[in-house]
Amino acid sequence: MIRRAGPGVLGCAALTAVLTLPLQAQTADTDIEALQNSVALYAGVLQEGLGLNVRAGIFSPLSGSVRGVYLAQQGVMLEVMSPLASSRNSFTEFSLGAALERLSSQFSSLSQDGLGAVPRPDLATLRESMAMSMRVDLTQGPARELLDELARVDVSAEIIDALQRSADAARSLHAMTQLDDAGLSTLLDGMTAQRARVSELAVAVQGLRSELSTQAMPASEARQQEWRERLRTLSTSLEPLQVAALDQARILEEQAAQARLQREQQWLDELAAFESTLVRLVCDYSGGLRELPPEQHLTLVLKGLGDDTSVRREDRIFVLRQADALRCLQREITVQQLQGTAQVYSF
């Protein structure tokens, strides 16, 4: 005789199914909480081991940080912020510090002149300048020849450009600690004096150009001789300034370029040592992530230490298998071999 299952049997099965679901969910939540705790502790150990807990003062921020997050079915990702990201700015060709110093000096000059806004154009001066240009085009004879010679003699713009390049190079050297405050101040003061002298000569050039272009009738021989003497004086005054400015710019730019190469190589050595220390810590403390499945990964994101592109400075990323880290902990492979297993790229 066949017996049917009573309601008591079915009720027990249903009750068991109902109770099992919350128990599984509770277990998963417990695993996640344990993993969160281990990731936080692991990040703290790495931060301490990398020396990122150092403060410049009592109220100063830490020199860096390590923050972790778990990605389901993938593994643990750690973002590593270090002083290497900011020190990298010191050897860029146009460093942020130099740019800020240059901008600051420009604002200072504006404030000294008492001008806080862009001045309104002087229409009378503009009209006179346009009229002078037309008169220059119409000038003929000896005056025309002198104007052409004056255009060749006037190298004030080239001198000002060389002085600016010198100032930029000097500020770069200062940013890379290759030039102290006193040395930078001396150089910039000398350039200011050179600019003032060039401005005086530029005014004299403009005055002679105005006279030559406004000559209404053929000038006398004496007048032409006077113009030639003034032109010769301007030439002998501007030429040594040009030579000195170009030589100074060349020397300072060569020094800045050499200092950048040395600082960049030093930074690369520091980066290599930092990465080596990081991988060694990953090996030594991989047991701290015991809740992380061995087949999943540990991803280290070194912020701002990747490639420099035209768009932004990328991060340098290491992807390691937790199984390999555990093998290193058990001395089945070396730290160098563990580092060799990493997928490394910039993004």
Protein Blocks (a to p, Z undefined) as FASTA:
>chain_A
ZZdddfklmmmmmmmmmmmmmmmmmmmmmmmmmmmmmmmmmmmmmmmmnopmbcfbfklc
cfbdcdddddehkbccdddddfklmmmmmmgfbafklmmmmmmmmmmmmmmnopabdcdd
dfklmmmmmmmmmmmmmpgcjllmmmmmmmmmmmmlmmmmmmmmmmmmmmmmmmnopacf
klmmmmmmmmmmmmmmmmmmmmmmmmmmmmmmmombdcdfklmmmmmmmmmmmmmmmmmm
mmmmmmmmmmmmmmmmmmmmmmmmmmmmmmmmmmmmmmmmmmmmmmmmmmpcfkbccddd
dehiaccdfkbccdddddddfklmmmmmnopacfklmmmmpccddZZ
